[in-house]
Amino acid sequence: MNVTLLDAMNSIAHGAGERALERFLASGFRRIEPGVLHPAAIFLELSGEEIRGRLFQTVSPTTGEELCLRPEYTIPVCRAYLASDKAGAVAEYAYLGPVFRAQGEEGGERAQTGLESFGRKDAEAADAEIFSLAMEAAAAAGGRLSARVGDAALFDALLAALALPEIWRRRLRRGLAQGRDLDAILDARFRSPLAQAGVLAALESADHDGARALVEDLLAIAGIEPVGGRSASEIADRFLEQAALRSQDEIGGEKRRALEAYLAVSGDPDVAAAKLRELAKAAGLDLGAALDAFERRNGFIAARGVAIEETRFSAAFVRDFDYYTGFVFEAHDPSRPGAKPALAGGRYDGLARKLGARGDIPAVGAAITLDRLPMGAR
């Protein structure tokens, strides 16, 4: 791509970003511009497998700490919020600027605008406001998008009602975020290579600390270097998880059928809510509180003028960042089937605690990747 064309595209993206940002500021959000450099460990710990190997990293010449260019805005904005005098109170921010992440053919730097809301107790109303504002801003900046929504809290409620072990819950969440189907997730533990299966069998009977030390020693003796940003300790933890899964009972029978039925639900969110209530009743599962919250959110979204019937719900949709814990959403350019989302976001109440706060702080946000907006509307 020549420089002239690249400059023109950057100019278009910046103009689209300014139009979106104006919408956010007019709605009462305050502009924030967090720093570009952050500790790499924070993103490696919180952003899940998707981010590994895609960070632009460096080392502080004074402290030796591994740093990275921000790959997204949510964590940097949350860190700035926690460091401010607003920490724990209601505060709402908007941003516009570059993020840096290796993306193959898409390059490593791109412009994003978005908004983050902290401290609001009216969770479903806040979810609806962030979602609708982001969709409106995207339409003003580039064109209308096709949206898909999910609910991590509803899925967690199902897993709790089924009384699944925590290790299976983590594996199910991770597998869905990676786009794997239920059979692939549940049956993966039986597909370990023979050599690896021997190691896992040995680990099953060991205590956690001893088993972890053994795996770390084996990796060190073999001279295995960290892969994709994973440390030897993290690789050891993955082995231990696989060993623990081997010792767990298989998920089958009624529990598996309930998971299959739940994950098959998709379409109009209001229709989906009715189907999920029928499913819960038939399976004898208590999803009442989570379903009530889901339906309240649908009502708030509709009240803000979003055609809820044009928004597709997918029970199997889970965002690929580990810190999303509730309502999740993404939206695509409908003229580019299969393209990466131009807009994505959701609720992340637990992020503040993971960043050092004493407890959870209600939070929800959305980001628009400007060069993924519909080209024809710019």
C-alpha positions as CSV (number, residue, x, y, z in Angstrom):
1,M,0.0,0.0,0.0
2,N,1.5,3.4,-1.0
3,V,1.9,6.2,1.5
4,T,-0.6,8.5,-0.2
5,L,-3.4,5.8,0.0
6,L,-2.4,5.0,3.6
7,D,-2.6,8.7,4.6
8,A,-6.0,9.0,2.9
9,M,-7.3,6.0,4.8
10,N,-5.9,7.3,8.1
11,S,-7.6,10.7,7.4
12,I,-10.9,9.0,6.7
13,A,-10.7,6.9,9.9
14,H,-9.8,10.0,11.9
15,G,-12.8,11.9,10.6
16,A,-15.1,8.9,11.3
17,G,-13.6,8.7,14.8
18,E,-14.2,12.4,15.5
19,R,-17.9,12.0,14.4
20,A,-18.3,9.1,16.8
21,L,-16.5,10.8,19.6
22,E,-18.7,13.9,19.3
23,R,-21.7,11.6,20.0
24,F,-20.1,10.3,23.1
25,L,-19.1,13.7,24.4
26,A,-22.6,15.1,23.7
27,S,-24.0,12.3,25.9
28,G,-22.0,13.4,28.9
29,F,-18.9,11.2,28.6
30,R,-15.6,12.9,29.3
31,R,-12.6,12.4,27.0
32,I,-9.7,10.5,28.4
33,E,-6.3,9.6,26.9
34,P,-4.4,7.0,28.9
35,G,-0.7,6.4,28.4
36,V,0.5,4.3,25.5
37,L,3.0,2.1,27.5
38,H,1.7,-0.4,30.1
39,P,3.1,-3.4,31.9
40,A,2.8,-6.3,29.6
41,A,2.0,-8.7,32.4
42,I,-1.4,-7.1,32.9
43,F,-2.6,-7.9,29.4
44,L,-1.1,-11.4,29.4
45,E,-2.9,-12.2,32.6
46,L,-6.3,-10.6,31.8
47,S,-6.8,-10.6,28.0
48,G,-6.8,-14.3,27.4
49,E,-5.1,-16.5,24.8
50,E,-6.1,-14.2,21.9
51,I,-3.7,-11.5,22.9
52,R,-0.6,-13.7,23.4
53,G,2.1,-13.3,20.7
54,R,0.4,-10.1,19.4
55,L,1.8,-7.5,21.8
56,F,4.4,-5.1,20.8
57,Q,6.8,-5.4,23.7
58,T,9.9,-3.7,25.0
59,V,11.8,-3.6,28.3
60,S,12.2,-0.6,30.6
61,P,15.9,0.4,30.5
62,T,15.7,1.5,34.1
63,T,13.6,-1.1,35.9
64,G,13.9,-4.1,33.5
65,E,10.1,-4.4,33.5
66,E,8.5,-5.8,30.3
67,L,6.2,-3.1,28.8
68,C,3.9,-3.1,25.8
69,L,2.1,-0.7,23.6
70,R,-1.6,-0.7,24.5
71,P,-3.4,-3.4,22.5
72,E,-6.8,-2.0,23.5
73,Y,-8.3,0.8,25.6
74,T,-10.4,-0.9,28.3
75,I,-7.6,-2.0,30.6
76,P,-5.7,1.3,30.3
77,V,-8.9,3.4,30.9
78,C,-9.8,1.2,33.9
79,R,-6.3,1.7,35.4
80,A,-6.6,5.5,34.9
81,Y,-10.0,5.4,36.6
82,L,-8.7,3.5,39.6
83,A,-5.8,5.9,40.0
84,S,-8.2,8.9,39.9
85,D,-10.2,10.5,42.7
86,K,-13.3,9.0,41.0
87,A,-12.4,5.5,41.8
88,G,-15.4,3.6,43.1
89,A,-17.8,6.4,42.1
90,V,-19.7,6.8,38.8
91,A,-17.5,8.0,36.0
92,E,-17.9,7.8,32.2
93,Y,-15.2,8.2,29.7
94,A,-14.7,8.4,25.9
95,Y,-11.5,8.0,23.9
96,L,-10.1,8.2,20.4
97,G,-6.6,7.1,19.4
98,P,-4.3,4.3,18.2
99,V,-4.1,0.8,19.6
100,F,-1.2,-1.6,18.7
101,R,-1.6,-5.3,18.1
102,A,-0.2,-7.6,15.5
103,Q,-3.1,-8.5,13.2
104,G,-1.6,-10.2,10.1
105,E,-2.7,-8.5,7.0
106,E,-4.4,-5.7,8.9
107,G,-1.1,-4.4,10.2
108,G,-0.1,-3.5,13.8
109,E,-1.6,0.0,14.4
110,R,-5.2,1.0,14.1
111,A,-7.5,3.8,15.3
112,Q,-10.2,3.1,17.9
113,T,-12.9,5.2,19.5
114,G,-15.1,4.0,22.3
115,L,-16.6,4.6,25.7
116,E,-16.4,3.1,29.2
117,S,-18.9,3.5,32.1
118,F,-17.9,2.8,35.7
119,G,-19.8,2.6,39.0
120,R,-23.4,2.6,37.8
121,K,-25.7,0.3,39.9
122,D,-28.4,0.1,37.2
123,A,-26.6,-2.6,35.2
124,E,-29.1,-3.4,32.6
125,A,-29.9,0.2,31.8
126,A,-26.2,1.0,31.6
127,D,-25.7,-2.0,29.3
128,A,-28.4,-0.7,27.0
129,E,-27.1,2.8,27.0
130,I,-23.5,1.8,26.1
131,F,-24.7,-0.6,23.4
132,S,-27.1,1.8,21.8
133,L,-24.7,4.8,21.9
134,A,-22.0,2.7,20.3
135,M,-24.3,1.5,17.6
136,E,-25.5,5.0,16.9
137,A,-22.0,6.4,16.9
138,A,-20.8,3.7,14.5
139,A,-23.7,4.5,12.2
140,A,-22.9,8.2,12.3
141,A,-19.2,7.5,11.7
142,G,-19.4,4.9,8.9
143,G,-22.7,3.1,8.5
144,R,-25.2,0.7,10.0
145,L,-23.8,-2.5,11.5
146,S,-25.3,-5.9,12.1
147,A,-25.2,-6.8,15.8
148,R,-24.9,-10.0,17.8
149,V,-25.3,-10.2,21.5
150,G,-24.7,-12.8,24.2
151,D,-24.8,-13.1,28.0
152,A,-21.8,-14.5,29.9
153,A,-23.7,-14.2,33.2
154,L,-26.6,-16.2,31.9
155,F,-24.2,-18.9,30.7
156,D,-22.5,-18.9,34.1
157,A,-25.9,-19.3,35.8
158,L,-26.5,-22.4,33.6
159,L,-23.1,-23.9,34.5
160,A,-23.8,-23.2,38.2
161,A,-27.3,-24.7,38.0
162,L,-25.8,-27.8,36.4
163,A,-23.2,-28.0,39.3
164,L,-20.3,-28.4,36.9
165,P,-16.8,-28.3,38.5
166,E,-15.0,-25.0,38.1
167,I,-12.4,-26.5,35.9
168,W,-15.0,-27.6,33.4
169,R,-16.6,-24.1,33.6
170,R,-13.3,-22.5,32.6
171,R,-12.8,-24.9,29.8
172,L,-16.3,-24.4,28.4
173,R,-15.9,-20.6,28.5
174,R,-12.5,-20.7,26.9
175,G,-13.6,-23.2,24.2
176,L,-16.6,-21.2,23.2
177,A,-14.5,-18.0,23.0
178,Q,-12.2,-19.8,20.7
179,G,-15.1,-20.8,18.4
180,R,-15.1,-24.5,19.2
181,D,-18.3,-26.6,19.4
182,L,-19.5,-28.4,22.4
183,D,-18.3,-31.9,21.3
184,A,-14.8,-30.6,20.6
185,I,-14.6,-29.0,24.1
186,L,-16.0,-31.9,26.1
187,D,-14.2,-34.7,24.3
188,A,-10.8,-33.0,24.0
189,R,-9.5,-34.6,27.2
190,F,-9.6,-38.1,25.5
191,R,-7.4,-36.9,22.6
192,S,-4.1,-36.4,24.4
193,P,-1.1,-37.9,22.5
194,L,0.1,-41.2,24.1
195,A,3.4,-39.6,25.4
196,Q,1.5,-36.7,26.9
197,A,-1.1,-39.0,28.4
198,G,1.6,-40.6,30.5
199,V,2.7,-37.3,31.9
200,L,-0.9,-36.4,32.7
201,A,-1.6,-39.7,34.4
202,A,1.5,-39.2,36.6
203,L,0.3,-35.7,37.6
204,E,-3.2,-36.8,38.6
205,S,-2.0,-38.3,41.8
206,A,0.4,-35.5,42.8
207,D,-0.4,-32.5,44.9
208,H,-0.7,-29.2,43.0
209,D,2.5,-27.5,44.1
210,G,4.6,-30.7,43.6
211,A,3.1,-31.4,40.2
212,R,3.7,-27.8,39.1
213,A,7.3,-27.9,40.2
214,L,7.8,-31.2,38.4
215,V,6.4,-29.8,35.1
216,E,8.5,-26.7,35.4
217,D,11.6,-28.8,36.0
218,L,10.9,-31.0,33.0
219,L,10.5,-27.9,30.8
220,A,13.8,-26.5,32.1
221,I,15.6,-29.8,31.6
222,A,14.3,-30.0,28.0
223,G,15.3,-26.4,27.3
224,I,11.8,-25.5,26.2
225,E,11.4,-21.7,25.7
226,P,8.2,-19.9,26.4
227,V,5.8,-20.2,23.5
228,G,3.4,-17.4,22.3
229,G,4.2,-15.3,25.4
230,R,3.5,-18.2,27.9
231,S,5.9,-18.7,30.7
232,A,7.0,-22.1,31.9
233,S,4.7,-21.7,34.9
234,E,1.7,-21.0,32.6
235,I,2.6,-24.1,30.5
236,A,2.8,-26.1,33.7
237,D,-0.7,-24.8,34.8
238,R,-2.1,-25.9,31.5
239,F,-0.7,-29.4,31.9
240,L,-2.2,-29.5,35.4
241,E,-5.6,-28.4,34.1
242,Q,-5.6,-31.3,31.6
243,A,-4.6,-33.7,34.3
244,A,-7.4,-32.5,36.5
245,L,-9.9,-32.9,33.6
246,R,-8.8,-36.5,33.1
247,S,-9.8,-37.2,36.7
248,Q,-13.2,-35.5,36.4
249,D,-16.3,-37.5,35.5
250,E,-17.5,-37.1,31.9
251,I,-20.2,-34.6,31.3
252,G,-23.0,-36.6,29.8
253,G,-26.6,-37.5,30.1
254,E,-29.0,-34.8,31.1
255,K,-26.3,-32.2,31.8
256,R,-24.9,-32.6,28.3
257,R,-28.3,-32.4,26.8
258,A,-29.1,-29.3,28.7
259,L,-25.8,-27.7,27.5
260,E,-26.6,-28.7,23.9
261,A,-30.1,-27.2,24.1
262,Y,-28.9,-24.0,25.7
263,L,-26.1,-23.4,23.2
264,A,-28.6,-24.0,20.3
265,V,-30.7,-21.0,21.2
266,S,-30.3,-18.0,18.9
267,G,-32.2,-15.3,17.1
268,D,-34.5,-12.6,18.3
269,P,-33.5,-11.8,21.9
270,D,-37.1,-11.7,23.2
271,V,-38.0,-15.0,21.5
272,A,-34.7,-16.5,22.8
273,A,-35.7,-15.4,26.4
274,A,-38.9,-17.4,26.1
275,K,-37.1,-20.4,24.8
276,L,-34.6,-20.3,27.6
277,R,-37.4,-20.1,30.2
278,E,-38.9,-23.2,28.6
279,L,-35.6,-25.0,28.6
280,A,-34.9,-24.1,32.3
281,K,-38.3,-25.3,33.4
282,A,-38.0,-28.6,31.4
283,A,-34.6,-29.3,32.9
284,G,-35.4,-28.2,36.4
285,L,-32.8,-25.5,36.4
286,D,-33.0,-22.2,38.3
287,L,-32.0,-19.4,35.8
288,G,-34.7,-17.0,37.1
289,A,-32.5,-14.1,38.2
290,A,-30.2,-14.2,35.2
291,L,-33.2,-14.5,32.8
292,D,-34.9,-11.6,34.5
293,A,-31.9,-9.4,34.0
294,F,-31.6,-10.5,30.4
295,E,-35.3,-9.5,29.7
296,R,-34.9,-6.2,31.5
297,R,-31.9,-5.4,29.3
298,N,-33.9,-6.2,26.2
299,G,-36.6,-3.8,27.4
300,F,-34.1,-1.0,28.0
301,I,-32.4,-1.6,24.6
302,A,-35.8,-1.4,22.8
303,A,-36.7,1.7,24.8
304,R,-33.6,3.5,23.4
305,G,-34.9,3.0,19.9
306,V,-32.8,0.0,18.9
307,A,-34.9,-2.6,16.9
308,I,-34.3,-5.5,19.3
309,E,-35.7,-7.9,16.8
310,E,-32.9,-6.9,14.4
311,T,-30.3,-7.8,17.0
312,R,-29.3,-11.5,16.9
313,F,-28.8,-13.3,20.2
314,S,-26.5,-16.3,20.4
315,A,-26.3,-18.3,23.5
316,A,-23.0,-19.7,22.4
317,F,-21.4,-16.2,21.9
318,V,-18.7,-15.5,24.4
319,R,-16.2,-12.7,24.0
320,D,-12.5,-13.7,23.6
321,F,-11.2,-11.6,26.6
322,D,-11.3,-13.3,29.9
323,Y,-12.6,-10.2,31.8
324,Y,-16.1,-10.0,30.3
325,T,-18.6,-11.4,32.8
326,G,-22.1,-10.3,31.7
327,F,-23.7,-8.8,28.6
328,V,-21.4,-9.0,25.5
329,F,-21.9,-7.8,22.0
330,E,-20.2,-7.3,18.7
331,A,-21.3,-5.8,15.3
332,H,-20.1,-6.3,11.8
333,D,-20.3,-4.6,8.4
334,P,-23.2,-6.5,6.9
335,S,-21.7,-6.1,3.4
336,R,-18.6,-8.1,4.5
337,P,-19.6,-11.5,5.7
338,G,-17.0,-13.1,7.9
339,A,-15.1,-9.9,8.5
340,K,-13.8,-9.1,12.0
341,P,-16.1,-7.0,14.2
342,A,-16.1,-3.2,13.7
343,L,-17.7,-2.8,17.2
344,A,-17.3,-4.9,20.3
345,G,-17.8,-4.6,24.0
346,G,-19.6,-5.8,27.1
347,R,-19.8,-5.8,30.9
348,Y,-16.7,-6.4,33.0
349,D,-17.5,-5.9,36.7
350,G,-14.6,-8.0,37.9
351,L,-11.8,-6.1,36.1
352,A,-11.2,-3.4,38.7
353,R,-10.7,-6.0,41.4
354,K,-8.2,-7.9,39.2
355,L,-6.4,-4.6,38.7
356,G,-6.0,-4.0,42.4
357,A,-9.4,-2.6,43.7
358,R,-10.7,-4.0,46.9
359,G,-13.8,-5.4,45.2
360,D,-15.8,-5.5,42.0
361,I,-16.9,-2.2,40.4
362,P,-19.8,-2.2,37.9
363,A,-18.4,-1.4,34.5
364,V,-19.4,-1.7,30.8
365,G,-17.9,-0.4,27.6
366,A,-17.6,-0.6,23.9
367,A,-14.9,0.0,21.2
368,I,-15.2,0.8,17.6
369,T,-12.4,-0.1,15.2
370,L,-12.7,2.6,12.7
371,D,-11.2,1.0,9.6
372,R,-13.6,-1.9,9.8
373,L,-16.7,0.3,9.4
374,P,-18.7,0.1,6.2
375,M,-16.6,1.8,3.5
376,G,-19.5,3.0,1.4
377,A,-20.9,5.3,4.1
378,R,-17.7,7.3,4.7
